[in-house]
Amino acid sequence: MRFECVIVGGGIVGLATATTLSKRQPGASILVLEKDQELATHQTGRNSGVIHSGIYYKPGSYKARFAREGNASMVEFCREHGIKHDVCGKVIVATENDELPRLENLYQRGLQNSLAVSRLAPEQVREIEPHVTCIAAIKVPSAGIVSYRQVAKTYADIIQAHGGTIQTGTRLLKVRKGTDTATLETTRGEIEARVVINCAGLFSDRVARSAGTDPNAKIVPFRGEYFELVPEKRQLVKGLIYPVPNPEFPFLGVHFTRMIDGTVHAGPNAVLAFKREGYRKTDFSLRDTWETLTYPGFWKLARKHMDEAWMEMRRSFSKRLFVRSLQRLIPEVRAADLVPCKAGVRAQALLPDGKLVDDFLILRERNVIHVCNAPSPAATASLEIGKAIAEQVPELQTRVTVSAPS
Ligand SMILES: Cc1cc2nc3c(=O)[nH]c(=O)nc-3n(C[C@H](O)[C@H](O)[C@H](O)COP(=O)(O)OP(=O)(O)OC[C@H]3O[C@@H](n4cnc5c(N)ncnc54)[C@H](O)[C@@H]3O)c2cc1C
């Protein structure tokens, strides 16, 4: 088979990229290749479903820009396509005095990122979230909720309506780069493409290496585990309730999220996963674990964050500790109010010096583009990431020669 452009990975980033390309050039020969039988079953289908505002990110970074612009484009997209969503806003609450300077920094960062943030006194928080106890808070009105699985499905419909092809159940094994085209070796035969875009999420570093590009970073999988409030206790949470995050850590701390289907999730934590798609505590892959444990960057990171990592590990195995973290936000929540639910695994790129790649990372080598770091808020920012990638893609031809698939 031959396509002008092949996008590897049927998650929200790959599908958003294909959506942008196919809308720009209707009829262009575009293929989205997905190894699983279904689209969006990994990070995209296992996240918190929050349309982030962009408050947390360093001003001027891609994350800050794409989250803010992506928040607006995601809401607009949902409106246009009748996807259920709710711009419910969120509160970030401080419960201890030593969190106040960090809360203030976050407020200032919100202003720098041009967000309509406001400071709230505890009684104002109670008007929004009656069960929260705190000493100060900020409100971020542009945050919202949606099902990213639903968004991804709509992207897929648009791609197909514009003449693009989606092929599931086909894993990319290797990319051989030629002068003008690349050959993709897959589990269902070879595909020739003029442009290849790697959006393989948890496997994006391996796909890059298989194409001869060293991203100088390794994906380290961090599992995020959740509990769910039992239906009788859902009224404890009206919208989105977050703690003040540790700025040294890329994760936001366990929080309460009202999902678009009305359920309320508590989490996610952040524990090292011993398998890239390891959603259960017992999941293990020798290859994935070996790669992590033999990577010098991992040990440098582990040494730096030993205390947090140990705490996360203990909390993963102790519901009591998990509940205690949640009680800092809502003191009346009890262990009996929570049942375990799905987990997700974040694809976080780690540098050899032990630093986590802070921003989105997109590398290009001739006609092969690699999305090497697209953690949260990449679902929110998916249309903006898609646009940024599409700008790097040369004009695509619509004509395509198809030979019988092997
Ligand atoms: C617990 C958790 C909570 C999160 N919460 C939020 C949130 O509230 N808001 C937000 O904006 N973001 C959130 N995120 C981040 C967001 O989900 C991700 O940034 C986003 O989904 C990344 O999309 P992706 O397409 O890059 O990856 P994925 O969704 O993982 O898709 C990659 C796809 O590539 C496929 N693939 C991999 N290798 C191959 C191969 N060799 N051949 C073919 N196909 C391949 C995989 O099967 C997969 O379908 C969260 C993430 C997690 C894990």
The ligand as an SDF file (V2000), in Angstrom:
LIG
                    3D

 53 58  0  0  0  0  0  0  0  0999 V2000
   -4.2800    9.1360   34.3070 C   0  0  0  0  0  0  0  0  0  0  0  0
   -4.2520   10.2230   33.2580 C   0  0  0  0  0  0  0  0  0  0  0  0
   -5.0210   11.3800   33.4300 C   0  0  0  0  0  0  0  0  0  0  0  0
   -4.9770   12.3840   32.4740 C   0  0  0  0  0  0  0  0  0  0  0  0
   -5.8440   13.4430   32.5630 N   0  0  0  0  0  0  0  0  0  0  0  0
   -5.9050   14.3520   31.5570 C   0  0  0  0  0  0  0  0  0  0  0  0
   -6.8780   15.3640   31.5570 C   0  0  0  0  0  0  0  0  0  0  0  0
   -7.7360   15.4070   32.4250 O   0  0  0  0  0  0  0  0  0  0  0  0
   -6.8520   16.2830   30.5640 N   0  0  0  0  0  0  0  0  0  0  0  0
   -5.9180   16.2520   29.5610 C   0  0  0  0  0  0  0  0  0  0  0  0
   -5.9220   17.1360   28.6970 O   0  0  0  0  0  0  0  0  0  0  0  0
   -5.0050   15.2650   29.5130 N   0  0  0  0  0  0  0  0  0  0  0  0
   -4.9910   14.3100   30.4650 C   0  0  0  0  0  0  0  0  0  0  0  0
   -4.1080   13.2830   30.4090 N   0  0  0  0  0  0  0  0  0  0  0  0
   -3.1510   13.2410   29.3050 C   0  0  0  0  0  0  0  0  0  0  0  0
   -3.7940   12.7660   28.0130 C   0  0  0  0  0  0  0  0  0  0  0  0
   -4.6450   11.6710   28.2390 O   0  0  0  0  0  0  0  0  0  0  0  0
   -2.6680   12.3990   27.0500 C   0  0  0  0  0  0  0  0  0  0  0  0
   -1.7740   13.4830   26.9920 O   0  0  0  0  0  0  0  0  0  0  0  0
   -3.1950   12.1290   25.6490 C   0  0  0  0  0  0  0  0  0  0  0  0
   -4.2550   11.2010   25.6880 O   0  0  0  0  0  0  0  0  0  0  0  0
   -2.0640   11.6090   24.7780 C   0  0  0  0  0  0  0  0  0  0  0  0
   -2.6280   11.1600   23.5890 O   0  0  0  0  0  0  0  0  0  0  0  0
   -1.7710   10.2940   22.5620 P   0  0  0  0  0  0  0  0  0  0  0  0
   -2.5720   10.1510   21.3340 O   0  0  0  0  0  0  0  0  0  0  0  0
   -0.4090   10.8880   22.4720 O   0  0  0  0  0  0  0  0  0  0  0  0
   -1.5400    8.9020   23.3070 O   0  0  0  0  0  0  0  0  0  0  0  0
   -2.4640    7.6010   23.4190 P   0  0  0  0  0  0  0  0  0  0  0  0
   -3.8540    7.9420   23.7360 O   0  0  0  0  0  0  0  0  0  0  0  0
   -1.7680    6.6900   24.3770 O   0  0  0  0  0  0  0  0  0  0  0  0
   -2.4390    6.9940   21.9670 O   0  0  0  0  0  0  0  0  0  0  0  0
   -1.2970    6.4180   21.3870 C   0  0  0  0  0  0  0  0  0  0  0  0
   -1.7760    5.3080   20.4850 C   0  0  0  0  0  0  0  0  0  0  0  0
   -0.6750    4.7840   19.7480 O   0  0  0  0  0  0  0  0  0  0  0  0
   -0.8990    3.3970   19.5820 C   0  0  0  0  0  0  0  0  0  0  0  0
    0.3950    2.7650   19.2660 N   0  0  0  0  0  0  0  0  0  0  0  0
    1.4870    2.6920   20.0670 C   0  0  0  0  0  0  0  0  0  0  0  0
    2.4870    2.0440   19.4380 N   0  0  0  0  0  0  0  0  0  0  0  0
    2.0200    1.7120   18.2100 C   0  0  0  0  0  0  0  0  0  0  0  0
    2.5950    1.0030   17.0980 C   0  0  0  0  0  0  0  0  0  0  0  0
    3.8480    0.5390   17.1240 N   0  0  0  0  0  0  0  0  0  0  0  0
    1.8290    0.8240   15.9950 N   0  0  0  0  0  0  0  0  0  0  0  0
    0.5510    1.3100   15.9440 C   0  0  0  0  0  0  0  0  0  0  0  0
   -0.0390    1.9690   16.9700 N   0  0  0  0  0  0  0  0  0  0  0  0
    0.6960    2.1640   18.0840 C   0  0  0  0  0  0  0  0  0  0  0  0
   -1.4640    2.9720   20.9300 C   0  0  0  0  0  0  0  0  0  0  0  0
   -2.1330    1.7260   20.8790 O   0  0  0  0  0  0  0  0  0  0  0  0
   -2.3880    4.1420   21.2550 C   0  0  0  0  0  0  0  0  0  0  0  0
   -3.7000    3.9170   20.8200 O   0  0  0  0  0  0  0  0  0  0  0  0
   -4.1290   12.2570   31.3340 C   0  0  0  0  0  0  0  0  0  0  0  0
   -3.3700   11.0900   31.1700 C   0  0  0  0  0  0  0  0  0  0  0  0
   -3.4590   10.0680   32.0970 C   0  0  0  0  0  0  0  0  0  0  0  0
   -2.7070    8.7900   31.8520 C   0  0  0  0  0  0  0  0  0  0  0  0
  1  2  1  0
  2  3  1  0
  2 52  2  0
  3  4  2  0
  4  5  1  0
  4 50  1  0
  5  6  2  0
  6  7  1  0
  6 13  1  0
  7  8  2  0
  7  9  1  0
  9 10  1  0
 10 11  2  0
 10 12  1  0
 12 13  2  0
 13 14  1  0
 14 15  1  0
 14 50  1  0
 15 16  1  0
 16 17  1  0
 16 18  1  0
 18 19  1  0
 18 20  1  0
 20 21  1  0
 20 22  1  0
 22 23  1  0
 23 24  1  0
 24 25  2  0
 24 26  1  0
 24 27  1  0
 27 28  1  0
 28 29  2  0
 28 30  1  0
 28 31  1  0
 31 32  1  0
 32 33  1  0
 33 34  1  0
 33 48  1  0
 34 35  1  0
 35 36  1  0
 35 46  1  0
 36 37  1  0
 36 45  1  0
 37 38  2  0
 38 39  1  0
 39 40  1  0
 39 45  2  0
 40 41  1  0
 40 42  2  0
 42 43  1  0
 43 44  2  0
 44 45  1  0
 46 47  1  0
 46 48  1  0
 48 49  1  0
 50 51  2  0
 51 52  1  0
 52 53  1  0
M  END
$$$$
